[in-house]
Amino acid sequence: MLFGNPVVVGAGPAGAAGAPVYLYQAWASDSSGTNFTTTFDASLDYTAFKISYSVLTPVVGDFAGLWKNYKGAQGIQGIQGIPGEITAALLHAAPSKTIPVNDDEIFILDSASSYILSKLTFANIKAALGSIGLYYNAIINPQFQINQRAVATYTSSTTPANSDDAYLLDQWVLLSDGNDIVDVSQEFTIVPPGAPSCLKLEIETANKKFGKIFFLENKDALKFAGKSVSLQFKARTTIGKAIRNIRSAVLSWSSTADTITSDVVDAWGAEGSNPTLVANWTAENVAANLALVADTWTTHKIENIAIDTASMANLAVFIWVDDADCAVDDLLYLADIQLNEGAVCLPFMPSDFQHEQIKCTRFLEKSYKETEPFGTTTGDSGIMFYNFGHETNSQRAFSVAFASRKALSTPTVLIYDRSGGGGSGANARVSTINAAGTAWTEGVAIMGCIATDKSFFIYMSGAIGGVGFHYVILSEL
């Protein structure tokens, strides 16, 4: 193969020395360089590169026209979910079921897990709430509306007085470390929302413990035997007259039914310790301090209390002040007390006034007006009999049936004349009117009074045309 003549290639002149090249990167939130920075920031969508043959201190203008969205374009918007109002309509139109079973499910937003959707079975609901039982609230007079003794403020000078182990407002006994420790009254202004009244306790003797207790009769207490109960109540104190801590316990009585020791405290103990109870009373929960807030109602709850005392015959709810340094005029208010069956407290459910009053008359009934204390001078009001009864050997007799139909037990009957004199037993007095019906005689003694749990029977002597009196029936535990 033939080639052309060879050509001699000579070496040319050497090229110039190379120059250093500098590469710069920057980030921004848009193509205009907003939020410009040369430090990486994952929140910024745009980046740019700049090549320079000299050292720079880059500024946003150096990257003009170079910005690129390195995260890419926004994706396609997802399909919108079903609007809430449509979901609600579909749920409303779903078939109904009359009787739920344990495996049935409802859905909730779980507040403990950032409100994720969770489910509850009907079995879960029953376990949480427990059985409501025969009644919602076992406490009688839980808002302290009923005050049949009709004393505005119970003090050391009233009848009854504010003494230890005294019934004052219906169904609630005052217990205190001595007499005249606290004045007791109804409160109608400082009350929780929706409450018609509450209990007010004002310290009269400093540095003493005290409390209020409610007793549940045997017929109702037995319904809680071997079950769990939950207790709740509202309480508050007042700035400048503050009480710090209260405590509460459910107690069981394990002796003769409805024959209780109402003064349950054997020794109050020091602050921070629970009272020592008298024989046959047992605390079903270990009471601990419940802090009070001045000028604010606080709801206190003690839940899932097991009623497991053997041979329990009666129950009690005891709320007391633990402070041993209370000052005179310090204040405690209690309201909306509820004891329900189950492991949790159910929402407080008030009863109407009439039914609370009827329940109270099983234990205390009077012929006086609601606002009249026992022994009030009433003149011609009250119970009147004219030309009454059957006369045998100059004796007359009559009977009165209780409006409450049946008392808890054979009661104590107090009989008062129209001028307010009288009492029980040999102190019972009536007013009599002569046969002509023209003149009353006050303070007439009766021959006797026989009581049952449904009525009482009075007999007396003398030629009289009529008799007038008031009565009080007491069968409190």
Secondary structure by P-SEA (a helix, b strand, c coil): cccccbbbbbbcccccbbbbbbbbbbbccccccccccccccccccbbbbbbbcccccccccccccccccccccccccccccccaaaaaaaaaaccccccccccbbbbbccccccccbbbbcaaaaaaaaccccccccccccccccccccccccccccccccccccccccccbbbbccccccbbbbbbccccccccccbbbbbbcccccccbbbbbbccccccccccbbbbbbbcccccccccccbbbbbbbbbcccccccccccccccccccccccccccccccccccbbbbbccbbbbbbbcccccccccccbbbbbbbbccccccccbbbbbcccccccccccccbbbbcaaaaaaaaaacbbbccccccccccccccccccccccccccccccbbbbbbcccccccbbbbbbbcccccccccccbbbbbbcccccccccccccccccccccbbbbbbbcccccccbbbbbbbcc
